[in-house]
C-alpha cells in the first residue's frame, strides 16, 4: 500500500474537527432546551416569556459572537503558515475586542424589554421576557470571551476541551435550573429569573474550563491592547456580527409576532425554535470545522485544498440535515411532549415541525457556507446575502402568510424557510466562484 493511500481523507480530517465542535454547539442549544422544558412545567406564560427573553438576548449577544468569529480566519491562517506567536497574539487582541463589544451588546439587552408591551406582546409573556433578559446581563461578557477562546482553540486544532466544557456546563445547568426555578433547600423558587441565573453561572463555568486547553503562550506573544490589531479584527468581524443579527433578528422578530398571537403560539414557537437550534448548531459546528480547514489550507498557500475542504463540508451537512428532517417528521409528538404538556402547544409544535423538516438542508448549507467563506476571509458577502434572503424575501412571506394570511405562527415559519433557502443558494454559488482560483492569505 502506498504512503498516499494511507493518508486520511478530507472527510475524516474534517469530521475529526467537526464532531467535537458539532456536539459542543448542540450542547449550547440544549441549555436553552432545558430552560424551556423546565419552565414548561411551571406554566405556558413562563415558558413563552423566558423563551422570548432568551431569543432576544441571544439575538443581541449573537452580534458580539459574530464579531469575535473574526478570530477564525486570523488564527487558522496564522497556524497554517506556522506562526504560533501570531495566532496567540490574535487571541489576546480578541479578548480586548470581546470586552469592548460586551459593553455595546449589554445596552440593547437592557433596553429592549421596555418595548415588548408597546409592540403588542401579551403582558404575561412580556413580564417573563423582561425578567429573564435583565438577569442574563452578567453573562454577556462571559459568552463573548467563551467564543473568543473557542475560536482560538479551534484554529489550533484543540477542540476536545470545547466539548467537555459543554458537557459539564449542561449537567450543571440542569441541576441549577431545577434548584433555582422550583427552589431547593435554602434556595427559594425564583421562576423565570432562576433559569436566567442558571444560564449565567454555566456560561462562566464553561469559559473557565476552556483555559485548561491553552497551554503555554509562545515567546513573543503580545497581550497589551493594540488599537491597530483590534480595529483590524473588528473590520473583519463586524460583517459577521451583522450577518448574525440579520438572521437571528428575523427569528426574534418572528418570536415577537408570535407573541401577539397569544401564549400558545408564542410557547410553540419557542419549543420549535429550540429543537431547530440543536440541528442548526451541529451544522454550525461543521461550518466552524470548514472555516478552520479552509483557513489552514490558505495559510499554507494551498487553494485547491481549501476548495476541497469546503465542498466536503457542504456534502457532510446535506447528509446530516436530511437525516434530521426525517427525525422531525417521524417523532413530532414525542419531541413536542418533551418540551410541553399543554395540548394546544403540542399540536401547534407538531404543525411547525413540518416546516422545520423542510428547511433543514437549507439551514445547514447556509451555516456551512458562512463558515467556509469565513475561512477565506470573505465575511461581507454573507451579511448581504442574509439581508436580501431574510429581510427582503423571508420577512414579507412571513407577514403575508402569518399576519395577513390565515396560517398564524406556521405561516411565519414558512417565511423563515423561504429566507433560509435563498441565503443557502447564494452562499454555495459564492464559495464555488471564490475558490476557483488562488485565494490570498489575510495580511
C-alpha positions as CSV (number, residue, x, y, z in Angstrom):
1,X,0.0,0.0,0.0
2,X,1.4,3.4,-0.9
3,X,2.0,6.2,1.5
4,X,-0.6,8.4,-0.3
5,X,-3.3,5.8,0.2
6,X,-2.6,5.7,4.0
7,X,-3.2,9.5,4.3
8,X,-6.5,10.4,6.0
9,X,-9.2,11.6,3.6
10,X,-10.5,15.2,3.7
11,X,-13.8,13.8,5.0
12,X,-12.1,12.1,8.0
13,X,-10.0,15.2,8.8
14,X,-13.0,17.5,8.6
15,X,-15.0,15.3,11.0
16,X,-12.1,15.0,13.4
17,X,-12.7,18.7,14.0
18,X,-16.4,18.9,13.2
19,X,-17.7,16.2,15.6
20,X,-16.5,17.7,18.9
21,X,-17.5,21.2,17.6
22,X,-20.9,20.0,16.5
23,X,-21.6,18.2,19.8
24,X,-20.4,21.3,21.7
25,X,-22.6,23.6,19.6
26,X,-25.6,21.3,20.0
27,X,-24.8,21.3,23.8
28,X,-25.1,25.1,23.8
29,X,-28.6,24.8,22.3
30,X,-29.5,22.0,24.7
31,X,-29.0,24.5,27.6
32,X,-31.8,26.6,26.1
33,X,-33.9,23.5,25.5
34,X,-33.5,22.5,29.2
35,X,-34.5,26.0,30.3
36,X,-37.6,25.9,28.1
37,X,-38.6,22.4,29.2
38,X,-38.2,23.1,32.9
39,X,-40.2,26.3,32.7
40,X,-42.8,24.4,30.6
41,X,-43.5,22.5,33.8
42,X,-44.2,25.9,35.6
43,X,-46.6,27.5,33.1
44,X,-47.1,28.3,29.4
45,X,-46.6,32.0,30.3
46,X,-43.3,31.4,32.0
47,X,-42.2,29.2,29.1
48,X,-43.2,31.7,26.5
49,X,-41.7,34.7,28.4
50,X,-38.3,33.1,29.1
51,X,-38.2,31.7,25.6
52,X,-38.8,35.2,24.1
53,X,-36.3,36.7,26.5
54,X,-33.7,34.1,25.6
55,X,-34.3,34.6,21.9
56,X,-34.0,38.4,22.2
57,X,-30.9,38.2,24.5
58,X,-29.3,35.7,22.1
59,X,-30.0,38.0,19.2
60,X,-28.2,40.9,20.8
61,X,-25.3,38.7,22.0
62,X,-25.2,36.9,18.6
63,X,-23.9,40.2,17.1
64,X,-21.0,40.1,19.6
65,X,-20.4,36.4,19.0
66,X,-20.2,37.1,15.2
67,X,-17.6,39.9,15.8
68,X,-15.5,37.5,17.8
69,X,-15.5,35.0,14.9
70,X,-13.0,37.3,13.2
71,X,-10.5,35.1,15.0
72,X,-11.5,32.1,12.9
73,X,-9.6,33.1,9.7
74,X,-7.0,35.1,11.6
75,X,-5.9,32.3,13.9
76,X,-6.4,29.4,11.4
77,X,-4.4,31.1,8.6
78,X,-1.6,32.0,11.0
79,X,-1.5,28.4,12.2
80,X,-1.5,27.2,8.6
81,X,1.5,29.4,8.0
82,X,3.3,28.0,11.0
83,X,3.2,31.3,13.0
84,X,2.1,30.2,16.5
85,X,3.1,33.5,18.1
86,X,0.9,35.5,15.7
87,X,-2.0,33.1,16.4
88,X,-1.8,33.6,20.2
89,X,-1.4,37.4,19.7
90,X,-4.6,37.4,17.7
91,X,-6.3,35.7,20.7
92,X,-5.3,38.4,23.1
93,X,-6.4,41.2,20.9
94,X,-9.7,39.2,20.6
95,X,-10.0,39.3,24.4
96,X,-9.8,43.1,24.3
97,X,-12.3,43.2,21.5
98,X,-14.7,40.9,23.4
99,X,-14.6,43.2,26.5
100,X,-15.3,46.3,24.5
101,X,-18.1,44.6,22.4
102,X,-19.8,43.2,25.5
103,X,-20.4,46.8,26.7
104,X,-22.1,47.6,23.4
105,X,-24.2,44.4,23.5
106,X,-25.5,45.0,27.0
107,X,-27.2,48.2,26.0
108,X,-30.0,46.7,23.8
109,X,-30.3,43.7,26.2
110,X,-31.2,46.2,28.9
111,X,-33.5,48.4,26.8
112,X,-35.4,46.0,24.6
113,X,-37.6,44.8,27.4
114,X,-39.3,48.2,27.6
115,X,-40.5,47.8,24.0
116,X,-42.3,44.5,24.3
117,X,-45.8,45.6,25.6
118,X,-45.9,48.6,23.3
119,X,-45.1,46.2,20.4
120,X,-48.2,44.2,21.4
121,X,-46.6,41.2,23.2
122,X,-49.1,39.8,25.8
123,X,-48.4,41.3,29.3
124,X,-47.7,38.0,31.0
125,X,-45.2,37.0,28.2
126,X,-43.6,40.4,28.3
127,X,-43.1,40.3,32.1
128,X,-41.3,37.0,31.9
129,X,-39.1,38.1,29.0
130,X,-38.2,41.3,30.8
131,X,-37.2,39.5,34.0
132,X,-35.2,36.9,32.0
133,X,-33.3,39.4,29.9
134,X,-32.2,41.6,32.8
135,X,-30.9,38.7,34.8
136,X,-28.9,37.5,31.8
137,X,-26.9,40.7,31.6
138,X,-24.0,39.5,33.8
139,X,-23.4,36.7,31.3
140,X,-22.8,38.8,28.2
141,X,-19.1,39.2,28.6
142,X,-18.7,35.6,29.5
143,X,-20.4,34.5,26.3
144,X,-18.1,36.7,24.1
145,X,-14.9,35.6,26.0
146,X,-16.0,32.0,25.6
147,X,-16.4,32.4,21.8
148,X,-13.0,34.1,21.7
149,X,-11.3,31.2,23.5
150,X,-13.2,28.6,21.4
151,X,-12.2,30.3,18.2
152,X,-8.5,30.2,19.2
153,X,-8.7,26.6,20.3
154,X,-10.5,25.6,17.1
155,X,-7.9,27.4,15.0
156,X,-5.1,25.5,16.7
157,X,-7.0,22.1,16.4
158,X,-7.6,21.7,20.1
159,X,-11.3,21.0,20.0
160,X,-11.9,18.3,22.6
161,X,-11.8,20.7,25.5
162,X,-14.7,22.6,24.0
163,X,-16.8,19.5,24.0
164,X,-16.0,18.6,27.6
165,X,-16.7,22.2,28.8
166,X,-20.2,22.0,27.2
167,X,-20.8,18.6,28.9
168,X,-20.0,19.9,32.3
169,X,-22.0,23.1,31.7
170,X,-25.1,21.2,30.6
171,X,-25.0,18.9,33.6
172,X,-24.7,21.9,35.9
173,X,-27.4,23.8,34.1
174,X,-29.9,21.0,34.6
175,X,-29.3,21.0,38.3
176,X,-29.2,24.8,38.6
177,X,-32.4,25.1,36.6
178,X,-34.4,22.8,38.8
179,X,-33.0,24.3,42.0
180,X,-33.4,27.9,41.1
181,X,-36.7,27.7,39.2
182,X,-38.6,25.5,41.7
183,X,-36.5,26.0,44.8
184,X,-34.3,23.6,46.7
185,X,-33.4,23.6,50.4
186,X,-32.4,27.2,51.3
187,X,-32.8,28.3,47.7
188,X,-36.2,30.0,47.1
189,X,-38.3,29.3,44.0
190,X,-37.2,32.0,41.6
191,X,-39.2,31.0,38.5
192,X,-38.0,32.7,35.3
193,X,-35.2,34.6,36.9
194,X,-33.9,31.3,38.2
195,X,-33.5,29.9,34.7
196,X,-31.6,33.1,33.7
197,X,-29.3,32.9,36.7
198,X,-28.5,29.2,36.0
199,X,-27.5,30.0,32.4
200,X,-25.2,32.9,33.5
201,X,-23.4,30.7,36.0
202,X,-22.9,27.9,33.4
203,X,-21.6,30.4,30.9
204,X,-18.7,31.5,33.2
205,X,-18.2,27.8,34.2
206,X,-17.6,26.7,30.6
207,X,-15.3,29.6,29.9
208,X,-13.1,28.6,32.9
209,X,-12.9,25.0,31.7
210,X,-11.6,26.2,28.2
211,X,-8.5,27.7,29.8
212,X,-7.2,24.3,30.6
213,X,-6.7,23.7,26.9
214,X,-4.5,26.7,26.1
215,X,-1.0,25.6,27.1
216,X,2.0,27.9,27.5
217,X,2.0,31.0,25.3
218,X,4.7,31.1,22.6
219,X,7.6,33.5,23.1
220,X,6.8,37.0,21.8
221,X,3.0,36.9,22.3
222,X,1.6,40.4,22.6
223,X,-1.0,40.7,25.4
224,X,-1.2,44.5,25.5
225,X,-4.1,46.3,23.8
226,X,-3.1,47.1,20.2
227,X,-5.5,49.5,18.6
228,X,-4.5,48.7,15.0
229,X,-4.9,44.9,15.5
230,X,-8.2,45.3,17.4
231,X,-9.6,47.5,14.6
232,X,-8.4,45.1,12.0
233,X,-10.3,42.3,13.8
234,X,-13.3,44.5,14.1
235,X,-13.4,45.3,10.4
236,X,-13.3,41.6,9.7
237,X,-15.8,40.6,12.4
238,X,-18.4,43.4,12.1
239,X,-19.9,41.9,8.9
240,X,-20.1,38.5,10.6
241,X,-21.9,40.1,13.6
242,X,-24.3,42.0,11.2
243,X,-24.9,38.7,9.4
244,X,-25.8,37.1,12.7
245,X,-28.1,40.0,13.5
246,X,-29.8,39.8,10.1
247,X,-30.5,36.1,10.6
248,X,-31.3,35.8,14.3
249,X,-33.1,39.2,14.3
250,X,-35.7,37.8,11.9
251,X,-36.2,34.8,14.2
252,X,-36.6,37.1,17.2
253,X,-39.0,39.3,15.3
254,X,-41.0,36.2,14.4
255,X,-41.0,35.4,18.1
256,X,-42.4,38.8,18.9
257,X,-45.0,38.4,16.2
258,X,-46.0,35.0,17.6
259,X,-46.3,36.7,21.0
260,X,-49.0,38.8,19.5
261,X,-50.9,35.7,18.5
262,X,-51.2,34.5,22.2
263,X,-49.4,32.4,24.8
264,X,-50.0,29.1,22.9
265,X,-48.4,30.4,19.6
266,X,-45.6,32.0,21.5
267,X,-44.8,28.9,23.5
268,X,-45.0,26.7,20.4
269,X,-42.6,29.0,18.5
270,X,-40.1,28.7,21.3
271,X,-40.3,24.9,21.5
272,X,-39.9,24.5,17.8
273,X,-37.0,27.1,17.7
274,X,-35.2,25.2,20.5
275,X,-35.4,21.9,18.7
276,X,-34.4,23.5,15.3
277,X,-31.5,25.2,17.1
278,X,-30.0,21.8,18.0
279,X,-29.7,20.7,14.4
280,X,-28.5,24.1,13.4
281,X,-25.8,24.0,16.0
282,X,-24.5,20.7,14.6
283,X,-24.4,22.3,11.1
284,X,-22.7,25.4,12.6
285,X,-20.1,23.0,14.1
286,X,-19.4,21.6,10.7
287,X,-19.2,25.1,9.4
288,X,-16.6,26.0,12.1
289,X,-14.6,23.0,11.1
290,X,-14.8,24.0,7.4
291,X,-13.6,27.5,8.4
292,X,-10.6,26.1,10.1
293,X,-9.7,23.6,7.4
294,X,-10.1,26.3,4.7
295,X,-8.0,28.7,6.7
296,X,-5.2,26.2,7.3
297,X,-5.0,25.5,3.6
298,X,-5.0,29.2,2.7
299,X,-2.3,29.8,5.3
300,X,0.0,27.3,3.7
301,X,-0.8,28.6,0.2
302,X,-2.9,25.5,-0.9
303,X,-6.0,26.9,-2.5
304,X,-7.2,23.6,-4.1
305,X,-7.2,22.0,-0.6
306,X,-9.3,25.0,0.7
307,X,-11.9,24.3,-2.0
308,X,-11.9,20.6,-1.3
309,X,-12.4,21.2,2.4
310,X,-15.4,23.5,1.8
311,X,-17.1,21.2,-0.7
312,X,-16.6,18.2,1.7
313,X,-18.3,20.2,4.4
314,X,-21.2,21.0,2.2
315,X,-21.7,17.3,1.4
316,X,-21.5,16.3,5.0
317,X,-24.1,18.8,6.2
318,X,-26.6,17.9,3.5
319,X,-26.5,14.2,4.6
320,X,-26.8,15.1,8.3
321,X,-29.6,17.6,7.9
322,X,-31.6,15.2,5.6
323,X,-31.5,12.7,8.4
324,X,-32.6,15.4,10.9
325,X,-35.6,16.1,8.6
326,X,-36.7,12.5,8.9
327,X,-36.5,12.7,12.7
328,X,-38.7,15.8,12.8
329,X,-41.3,14.0,10.6
330,X,-41.1,10.6,12.3
331,X,-41.3,11.7,16.0
332,X,-43.1,15.0,16.2
333,X,-45.4,14.3,19.2
334,X,-42.7,12.6,21.2
335,X,-40.3,15.6,20.7
336,X,-43.1,18.1,21.4
337,X,-44.1,16.2,24.6
338,X,-40.5,16.5,26.0
339,X,-40.9,20.3,26.0
340,X,-44.5,20.9,26.9
341,X,-47.5,19.2,28.5
342,X,-50.0,21.7,27.1
343,X,-52.2,20.0,24.4
344,X,-52.6,23.3,22.4
345,X,-48.9,24.0,22.4
346,X,-48.1,20.4,21.4
347,X,-50.5,20.4,18.4
348,X,-49.0,23.7,17.2
349,X,-45.4,22.4,17.6
350,X,-46.3,19.3,15.5
351,X,-47.5,21.6,12.7
352,X,-44.3,23.7,12.9
353,X,-42.1,20.6,12.7
354,X,-43.3,20.0,9.2
355,X,-41.8,23.4,8.3
356,X,-38.7,22.7,10.3
357,X,-38.2,19.4,8.4
358,X,-38.5,21.3,5.0
359,X,-35.8,23.9,5.8
360,X,-33.3,21.6,7.5
361,X,-31.0,21.3,4.4
362,X,-31.2,25.0,3.6
363,X,-30.4,25.9,7.2
364,X,-27.4,23.5,7.3
365,X,-26.0,24.6,3.9
366,X,-26.1,28.3,4.8
367,X,-24.4,27.6,8.1
368,X,-21.5,25.7,6.4
369,X,-21.4,28.3,3.6
370,X,-20.9,31.1,6.1
371,X,-18.1,29.1,7.8
372,X,-16.3,28.1,4.6
373,X,-16.4,31.7,3.3
374,X,-15.2,33.0,6.7
375,X,-12.2,30.7,6.4
376,X,-11.2,32.6,3.2
377,X,-11.7,36.0,4.9
378,X,-14.8,36.8,2.9
379,X,-17.3,38.0,5.6
380,X,-19.1,40.8,3.8
381,X,-20.9,38.8,1.2
382,X,-22.6,36.6,3.8
383,X,-24.0,39.7,5.5
384,X,-25.6,41.0,2.3
385,X,-26.9,37.5,1.4
386,X,-28.7,37.4,4.7
387,X,-30.1,40.9,4.4
388,X,-31.6,40.0,1.0
389,X,-32.7,36.5,1.8
390,X,-34.2,37.1,5.3
391,X,-35.4,40.7,5.2
392,X,-36.4,41.3,1.6
393,X,-37.8,37.8,0.9
394,X,-38.3,35.9,4.2
395,X,-40.0,38.6,6.2
396,X,-42.6,39.6,3.5
397,X,-43.5,36.0,3.0
398,X,-43.8,35.5,6.8
399,X,-46.0,38.6,7.1
400,X,-48.3,37.7,4.2
401,X,-48.8,34.1,5.4
402,X,-48.7,34.5,9.1
403,X,-50.1,38.0,9.9
404,X,-52.2,39.0,6.9
405,X,-53.0,35.4,6.0
406,X,-54.7,32.6,7.9
407,X,-51.8,30.4,8.8
408,X,-50.6,32.1,12.1
409,X,-47.3,31.0,13.5
410,X,-47.0,28.3,10.9
411,X,-47.2,30.9,8.2
412,X,-44.5,32.9,10.0
413,X,-42.2,29.9,9.8
414,X,-42.8,29.3,6.1
415,X,-41.4,32.8,5.7
416,X,-38.3,31.8,7.6
417,X,-37.9,28.8,5.4
418,X,-38.0,30.9,2.2
419,X,-35.3,33.2,3.5
420,X,-33.0,30.4,4.6
421,X,-33.3,28.8,1.1
422,X,-32.3,32.0,-0.7
423,X,-29.3,32.5,1.6
424,X,-28.1,28.9,1.2
425,X,-28.2,29.1,-2.6
426,X,-26.3,32.4,-2.6
427,X,-23.5,31.2,-0.3
428,X,-23.0,28.0,-2.3
429,X,-22.6,30.0,-5.5
430,X,-20.2,32.5,-3.9
431,X,-18.0,29.8,-2.4
432,X,-17.8,28.0,-5.8
433,X,-16.7,31.2,-7.5
434,X,-14.3,32.3,-4.8
435,X,-12.3,29.0,-4.7
436,X,-11.9,28.5,-8.5
437,X,-8.5,30.3,-8.4
438,X,-5.8,31.3,-5.9
439,X,-7.0,32.7,-2.6
440,X,-4.7,35.2,-0.9
441,X,-3.9,34.9,2.8
442,X,-5.0,37.7,5.1
443,X,-2.2,40.2,5.8
